[in-house]
Amino acid sequence: MIDFNELASAARPTNDDDWGSERQVTAQNLFFYEIEKVLPADQFAALEAFCLKATTDEMVDEAIKMLSEYLLAQLTDEYETWNKAQGLTLGSADEHFFDESLTDAQRAFLRDFSQRWERAATVHGARGFAFGEG
């Protein structure tokens, strides 16, 4: 599992002497390498254009913001597709954890989905994200 919290933190200079150091540049490159694997090419190109005129902190913050927005959009599409396939019109997933009209499998999906949503939604506040299955 990729922990974007750790990668984002490592990519940021710890002080003025660390800015541009081999450690910081390597960490920044790894962070953006992993971001590039998740974001669609057009969004990553937009991020690269933004980064041309940004500080390291601004670059990392923008990458995290874009990652969060992309992941939440993907999850929204997944949830809408699942609802339709199940013949449901549920609202917020966490409101239905104990809904006895749902099957065990449906409630399990909702719990898993909610965990993935929470990880994606906390990106802005935490300035990072752990990405991967389970």
KEMILO-92903 format. One record per atom (N, C-alpha, C): residue number from 1; chain; atom name; y, z, x. Coordinates in steps of 0.2 Angstrom, whole numbers, plus 5000, padded with zeros to 4 digits. Layout:
{NUM,'A','CA',{Y,Z,X}};
...
//
This chain:
{1,'A','N',{4994,5000,5004}};
{1,'A','CA',{5000,5000,5000}};
{1,'A','C',{5006,5000,5004}};
{2,'A','N',{5011,4996,5003}};
{2,'A','CA',{5017,4995,5007}};
{2,'A','C',{5022,5001,5004}};
{3,'A','N',{5024,5005,5008}};
{3,'A','CA',{5029,5010,5006}};
{3,'A','C',{5036,5008,5008}};
{4,'A','N',{5040,5005,5003}};
{4,'A','CA',{5046,5002,5004}};
{4,'A','C',{5051,5008,5006}};
{5,'A','N',{5050,5014,5004}};
{5,'A','CA',{5054,5020,5005}};
{5,'A','C',{5054,5021,5013}};
{6,'A','N',{5048,5021,5016}};
{6,'A','CA',{5048,5022,5023}};
{6,'A','C',{5051,5016,5027}};
{7,'A','N',{5050,5010,5025}};
{7,'A','CA',{5052,5004,5028}};
{7,'A','C',{5060,5004,5028}};
{8,'A','N',{5063,5005,5022}};
{8,'A','CA',{5070,5005,5021}};
{8,'A','C',{5073,5010,5025}};
{9,'A','N',{5070,5016,5025}};
{9,'A','CA',{5073,5022,5029}};
{9,'A','C',{5073,5020,5037}};
{10,'A','N',{5067,5017,5039}};
{10,'A','CA',{5067,5015,5046}};
{10,'A','C',{5071,5010,5048}};
{11,'A','N',{5073,5005,5043}};
{11,'A','CA',{5077,4999,5045}};
{11,'A','C',{5085,5001,5046}};
{12,'A','N',{5086,5007,5043}};
{12,'A','CA',{5093,5009,5044}};
{12,'A','C',{5094,5013,5050}};
{13,'A','N',{5100,5012,5054}};
{13,'A','CA',{5101,5015,5060}};
{13,'A','C',{5102,5023,5059}};
{14,'A','N',{5099,5026,5063}};
{14,'A','CA',{5100,5034,5062}};
{14,'A','C',{5107,5036,5065}};
{15,'A','N',{5110,5033,5069}};
{15,'A','CA',{5117,5034,5072}};
{15,'A','C',{5120,5028,5075}};
{16,'A','N',{5126,5029,5078}};
{16,'A','CA',{5129,5023,5081}};
{16,'A','C',{5125,5020,5087}};
{17,'A','N',{5122,5025,5090}};
{17,'A','CA',{5118,5023,5096}};
{17,'A','C',{5112,5019,5094}};
{18,'A','N',{5109,5021,5088}};
{18,'A','CA',{5103,5017,5086}};
{18,'A','C',{5104,5010,5083}};
{19,'A','N',{5110,5009,5081}};
{19,'A','CA',{5112,5003,5078}};
{19,'A','C',{5111,4997,5083}};
{20,'A','N',{5106,4992,5082}};
{20,'A','CA',{5105,4987,5086}};
{20,'A','C',{5100,4988,5091}};
{21,'A','N',{5097,4994,5091}};
{21,'A','CA',{5092,4996,5096}};
{21,'A','C',{5085,4992,5095}};
{22,'A','N',{5081,4992,5099}};
{22,'A','CA',{5075,4989,5098}};
{22,'A','C',{5071,4992,5092}};
{23,'A','N',{5071,4998,5092}};
{23,'A','CA',{5068,5002,5086}};
{23,'A','C',{5071,5000,5080}};
{24,'A','N',{5077,5000,5079}};
{24,'A','CA',{5080,4998,5073}};
{24,'A','C',{5079,4991,5071}};
{25,'A','N',{5080,4986,5076}};
{25,'A','CA',{5080,4979,5074}};
{25,'A','C',{5072,4978,5072}};
{26,'A','N',{5068,4981,5076}};
{26,'A','CA',{5061,4979,5074}};
{26,'A','C',{5059,4982,5067}};
{27,'A','N',{5062,4988,5065}};
{27,'A','CA',{5061,4991,5059}};
{27,'A','C',{5064,4987,5053}};
{28,'A','N',{5070,4984,5055}};
{28,'A','CA',{5074,4980,5050}};
{28,'A','C',{5070,4974,5049}};
{29,'A','N',{5067,4971,5054}};
{29,'A','CA',{5064,4964,5053}};
{29,'A','C',{5057,4965,5049}};
{30,'A','N',{5054,4971,5050}};
{30,'A','CA',{5048,4972,5047}};
{30,'A','C',{5049,4973,5039}};
{31,'A','N',{5055,4977,5038}};
{31,'A','CA',{5057,4978,5031}};
{31,'A','C',{5058,4971,5027}};
{32,'A','N',{5062,4967,5030}};
{32,'A','CA',{5063,4961,5027}};
{32,'A','C',{5057,4956,5027}};
{33,'A','N',{5053,4957,5032}};
{33,'A','CA',{5047,4953,5032}};
{33,'A','C',{5043,4955,5025}};
{34,'A','N',{5042,4961,5024}};
{34,'A','CA',{5038,4964,5018}};
{34,'A','C',{5042,4962,5012}};
{35,'A','N',{5049,4962,5012}};
{35,'A','CA',{5052,4960,5006}};
{35,'A','C',{5051,4953,5004}};
{36,'A','N',{5051,4949,5009}};
{36,'A','CA',{5050,4942,5008}};
{36,'A','C',{5043,4940,5005}};
{37,'A','N',{5038,4944,5007}};
{37,'A','CA',{5032,4943,5004}};
{37,'A','C',{5032,4944,4996}};
{38,'A','N',{5036,4948,4994}};
{38,'A','CA',{5036,4950,4987}};
{38,'A','C',{5041,4946,4983}};
{39,'A','N',{5047,4945,4985}};
{39,'A','CA',{5052,4941,4981}};
{39,'A','C',{5051,4934,4981}};
{40,'A','N',{5052,4930,4976}};
{40,'A','CA',{5052,4923,4976}};
{40,'A','C',{5056,4920,4981}};
{41,'A','N',{5055,4914,4983}};
{41,'A','CA',{5059,4911,4989}};
{41,'A','C',{5066,4910,4987}};
{42,'A','N',{5068,4908,4981}};
{42,'A','CA',{5075,4907,4979}};
{42,'A','C',{5079,4914,4979}};
{43,'A','N',{5075,4919,4977}};
{43,'A','CA',{5079,4926,4978}};
{43,'A','C',{5079,4928,4985}};
{44,'A','N',{5074,4927,4989}};
{44,'A','CA',{5075,4929,4996}};
{44,'A','C',{5080,4925,4999}};
{45,'A','N',{5081,4918,4998}};
{45,'A','CA',{5086,4914,5001}};
{45,'A','C',{5093,4917,4999}};
{46,'A','N',{5094,4919,4992}};
{46,'A','CA',{5100,4923,4990}};
{46,'A','C',{5101,4929,4994}};
{47,'A','N',{5096,4933,4995}};
{47,'A','CA',{5097,4939,4999}};
{47,'A','C',{5099,4937,5006}};
{48,'A','N',{5096,4932,5009}};
{48,'A','CA',{5098,4930,5016}};
{48,'A','C',{5105,4928,5016}};
{49,'A','N',{5107,4925,5011}};
{49,'A','CA',{5115,4923,5011}};
{49,'A','C',{5119,4929,5011}};
{50,'A','N',{5117,4934,5007}};
{50,'A','CA',{5121,4940,5006}};
{50,'A','C',{5121,4944,5013}};
{51,'A','N',{5116,4944,5016}};
{51,'A','CA',{5115,4947,5022}};
{51,'A','C',{5120,4945,5028}};
{52,'A','N',{5122,4939,5028}};
{52,'A','CA',{5126,4936,5033}};
{52,'A','C',{5133,4939,5034}};
{53,'A','N',{5135,4943,5028}};
{53,'A','CA',{5141,4946,5028}};
{53,'A','C',{5141,4953,5027}};
{54,'A','N',{5135,4956,5028}};
{54,'A','CA',{5134,4963,5026}};
{54,'A','C',{5132,4968,5032}};
{55,'A','N',{5133,4974,5031}};
{55,'A','CA',{5131,4979,5036}};
{55,'A','C',{5124,4980,5035}};
{56,'A','N',{5120,4984,5039}};
{56,'A','CA',{5113,4985,5039}};
{56,'A','C',{5112,4989,5032}};
{57,'A','N',{5116,4994,5031}};
{57,'A','CA',{5115,4998,5025}};
{57,'A','C',{5116,4993,5018}};
{58,'A','N',{5121,4989,5018}};
{58,'A','CA',{5122,4985,5013}};
{58,'A','C',{5116,4980,5012}};
{59,'A','N',{5113,4977,5017}};
{59,'A','CA',{5108,4973,5017}};
{59,'A','C',{5102,4976,5014}};
{60,'A','N',{5100,4982,5017}};
{60,'A','CA',{5094,4986,5014}};
{60,'A','C',{5095,4988,5007}};
{61,'A','N',{5101,4990,5005}};
{61,'A','CA',{5103,4992,4998}};
{61,'A','C',{5102,4986,4993}};
{62,'A','N',{5104,4980,4995}};
{62,'A','CA',{5104,4974,4991}};
{62,'A','C',{5096,4972,4991}};
{63,'A','N',{5093,4972,4996}};
{63,'A','CA',{5086,4970,4996}};
{63,'A','C',{5082,4975,4991}};
{64,'A','N',{5083,4981,4991}};
{64,'A','CA',{5080,4986,4987}};
{64,'A','C',{5082,4985,4979}};
{65,'A','N',{5088,4983,4978}};
{65,'A','CA',{5091,4982,4972}};
{65,'A','C',{5087,4975,4969}};
{66,'A','N',{5087,4970,4973}};
{66,'A','CA',{5084,4964,4971}};
{66,'A','C',{5076,4965,4970}};
{67,'A','N',{5073,4969,4974}};
{67,'A','CA',{5066,4970,4973}};
{67,'A','C',{5065,4974,4967}};
{68,'A','N',{5069,4979,4965}};
{68,'A','CA',{5068,4983,4959}};
{68,'A','C',{5069,4978,4953}};
{69,'A','N',{5074,4974,4953}};
{69,'A','CA',{5075,4970,4947}};
{69,'A','C',{5070,4965,4946}};
{70,'A','N',{5067,4962,4952}};
{70,'A','CA',{5062,4957,4951}};
{70,'A','C',{5055,4961,4948}};
{71,'A','N',{5054,4967,4951}};
{71,'A','CA',{5047,4970,4949}};
{71,'A','C',{5048,4972,4942}};
{72,'A','N',{5054,4975,4940}};
{72,'A','CA',{5055,4977,4933}};
{72,'A','C',{5054,4971,4928}};
{73,'A','N',{5057,4965,4930}};
{73,'A','CA',{5056,4959,4926}};
{73,'A','C',{5049,4957,4925}};
{74,'A','N',{5045,4957,4931}};
{74,'A','CA',{5038,4955,4931}};
{74,'A','C',{5034,4960,4926}};
{75,'A','N',{5036,4967,4927}};
{75,'A','CA',{5032,4972,4922}};
{75,'A','C',{5034,4971,4915}};
{76,'A','N',{5040,4969,4914}};
{76,'A','CA',{5042,4968,4907}};
{76,'A','C',{5038,4962,4904}};
{77,'A','N',{5038,4957,4908}};
{77,'A','CA',{5034,4951,4905}};
{77,'A','C',{5027,4953,4904}};
{78,'A','N',{5024,4956,4909}};
{78,'A','CA',{5017,4959,4908}};
{78,'A','C',{5016,4963,4902}};
{79,'A','N',{5020,4967,4901}};
{79,'A','CA',{5020,4972,4895}};
{79,'A','C',{5020,4968,4888}};
{80,'A','N',{5025,4963,4888}};
{80,'A','CA',{5026,4959,4882}};
{80,'A','C',{5019,4955,4881}};
{81,'A','N',{5017,4952,4886}};
{81,'A','CA',{5011,4948,4886}};
{81,'A','C',{5005,4952,4884}};
{82,'A','N',{5004,4958,4886}};
{82,'A','CA',{4999,4963,4884}};
{82,'A','C',{4999,4965,4877}};
{83,'A','N',{5005,4967,4875}};
{83,'A','CA',{5006,4968,4868}};
{83,'A','C',{5004,4963,4863}};
{84,'A','N',{5006,4957,4865}};
{84,'A','CA',{5004,4951,4861}};
{84,'A','C',{4997,4950,4861}};
{85,'A','N',{4994,4950,4866}};
{85,'A','CA',{4986,4949,4867}};
{85,'A','C',{4983,4954,4863}};
{86,'A','N',{4985,4960,4863}};
{86,'A','CA',{4982,4966,4859}};
{86,'A','C',{4984,4966,4852}};
{87,'A','N',{4989,4962,4850}};
{87,'A','CA',{4991,4962,4843}};
{87,'A','C',{4995,4968,4841}};
{88,'A','N',{4999,4970,4846}};
{88,'A','CA',{5003,4976,4846}};
{88,'A','C',{5010,4975,4846}};
{89,'A','N',{5014,4979,4844}};
{89,'A','CA',{5022,4979,4845}};
{89,'A','C',{5024,4986,4847}};
{90,'A','N',{5021,4988,4852}};
{90,'A','CA',{5023,4995,4855}};
{90,'A','C',{5030,4995,4858}};
{91,'A','N',{5033,5001,4858}};
{91,'A','CA',{5039,5002,4861}};
{91,'A','C',{5038,5004,4868}};
{92,'A','N',{5041,5009,4870}};
{92,'A','CA',{5040,5012,4877}};
{92,'A','C',{5033,5014,4878}};
{93,'A','N',{5030,5012,4883}};
{93,'A','CA',{5022,5014,4885}};
{93,'A','C',{5021,5021,4885}};
{94,'A','N',{5025,5025,4888}};
{94,'A','CA',{5024,5032,4888}};
{94,'A','C',{5024,5036,4881}};
{95,'A','N',{5027,5033,4876}};
{95,'A','CA',{5027,5036,4870}};
{95,'A','C',{5020,5035,4866}};
{96,'A','N',{5015,5032,4869}};
{96,'A','CA',{5009,5030,4866}};
{96,'A','C',{5003,5033,4869}};
{97,'A','N',{5004,5037,4874}};
{97,'A','CA',{4998,5040,4878}};
{97,'A','C',{4993,5043,4874}};
{98,'A','N',{4995,5046,4869}};
{98,'A','CA',{4990,5050,4864}};
{98,'A','C',{4990,5047,4857}};
{99,'A','N',{4992,5041,4857}};
{99,'A','CA',{4991,5037,4850}};
{99,'A','C',{4984,5036,4849}};
{100,'A','N',{4982,5039,4844}};
{100,'A','CA',{4974,5039,4842}};
{100,'A','C',{4973,5032,4839}};
{101,'A','N',{4978,5028,4837}};
{101,'A','CA',{4976,5022,4834}};
{101,'A','C',{4974,5017,4839}};
{102,'A','N',{4975,5019,4845}};
{102,'A','CA',{4974,5014,4851}};
{102,'A','C',{4967,5016,4854}};
{103,'A','N',{4964,5011,4857}};
{103,'A','CA',{4958,5012,4860}};
{103,'A','C',{4959,5016,4867}};
{104,'A','N',{4953,5019,4870}};
{104,'A','CA',{4954,5022,4876}};
{104,'A','C',{4956,5017,4882}};
{105,'A','N',{4954,5011,4881}};
{105,'A','CA',{4956,5006,4886}};
{105,'A','C',{4963,5004,4886}};
{106,'A','N',{4966,5004,4879}};
{106,'A','CA',{4973,5003,4878}};
{106,'A','C',{4977,5008,4881}};
{107,'A','N',{4975,5015,4880}};
{107,'A','CA',{4979,5020,4882}};
{107,'A','C',{4978,5021,4890}};
{108,'A','N',{4973,5019,4893}};
{108,'A','CA',{4972,5019,4900}};
{108,'A','C',{4977,5013,4903}};
{109,'A','N',{4977,5008,4900}};
{109,'A','CA',{4982,5002,4902}};
{109,'A','C',{4989,5005,4902}};
{110,'A','N',{4991,5009,4897}};
{110,'A','CA',{4998,5011,4896}};
{110,'A','C',{4999,5016,4901}};
{111,'A','N',{4995,5021,4903}};
{111,'A','CA',{4996,5026,4908}};
{111,'A','C',{4997,5022,4915}};
{112,'A','N',{4992,5017,4916}};
{112,'A','CA',{4993,5014,4923}};
{112,'A','C',{5000,5010,4923}};
{113,'A','N',{5001,5006,4917}};
{113,'A','CA',{5007,5003,4917}};
{113,'A','C',{5013,5007,4918}};
{114,'A','N',{5013,5013,4915}};
{114,'A','CA',{5019,5018,4915}};
{114,'A','C',{5020,5020,4923}};
{115,'A','N',{5014,5021,4926}};
{115,'A','CA',{5015,5023,4933}};
{115,'A','C',{5018,5018,4937}};
{116,'A','N',{5016,5012,4936}};
{116,'A','CA',{5019,5006,4940}};
{116,'A','C',{5026,5005,4938}};
{117,'A','N',{5028,5006,4932}};
{117,'A','CA',{5035,5005,4930}};
{117,'A','C',{5039,5011,4933}};
{118,'A','N',{5037,5017,4933}};
{118,'A','CA',{5041,5022,4936}};
{118,'A','C',{5042,5021,4944}};
{119,'A','N',{5037,5018,4947}};
{119,'A','CA',{5038,5017,4954}};
{119,'A','C',{5043,5011,4955}};
{120,'A','N',{5043,5006,4951}};
{120,'A','CA',{5048,5001,4952}};
{120,'A','C',{5055,5004,4949}};
{121,'A','N',{5055,5008,4944}};
{121,'A','CA',{5061,5010,4942}};
{121,'A','C',{5065,5015,4946}};
{122,'A','N',{5061,5018,4951}};
{122,'A','CA',{5064,5023,4955}};
{122,'A','C',{5067,5020,4961}};
{123,'A','N',{5067,5014,4962}};
{123,'A','CA',{5069,5010,4968}};
{123,'A','C',{5076,5012,4969}};
{124,'A','N',{5081,5011,4964}};
{124,'A','CA',{5088,5012,4965}};
{124,'A','C',{5090,5019,4968}};
{125,'A','N',{5087,5024,4964}};
{125,'A','CA',{5088,5031,4966}};
{125,'A','C',{5085,5033,4973}};
{126,'A','N',{5079,5031,4974}};
{126,'A','CA',{5076,5033,4980}};
{126,'A','C',{5077,5028,4986}};
{127,'A','N',{5080,5023,4985}};
{127,'A','CA',{5082,5018,4990}};
{127,'A','C',{5075,5016,4993}};
{128,'A','N',{5070,5015,4989}};
{128,'A','CA',{5064,5012,4992}};
{128,'A','C',{5058,5012,4986}};
{129,'A','N',{5052,5010,4988}};
{129,'A','CA',{5047,5008,4983}};
{129,'A','C',{5041,5008,4987}};
{130,'A','N',{5036,5011,4984}};
{130,'A','CA',{5029,5010,4986}};
{130,'A','C',{5026,5004,4982}};
{131,'A','N',{5024,4999,4985}};
{131,'A','CA',{5021,4993,4982}};
{131,'A','C',{5014,4992,4983}};
{132,'A','N',{5010,4991,4978}};
{132,'A','CA',{5003,4989,4979}};
{132,'A','C',{4999,4992,4973}};
{133,'A','N',{4993,4991,4973}};
{133,'A','CA',{4989,4993,4967}};
{133,'A','C',{4988,5001,4967}};
{134,'A','N',{4988,5004,4961}};
{134,'A','CA',{4986,5011,4960}};
{134,'A','C',{4990,5015,4965}};
//
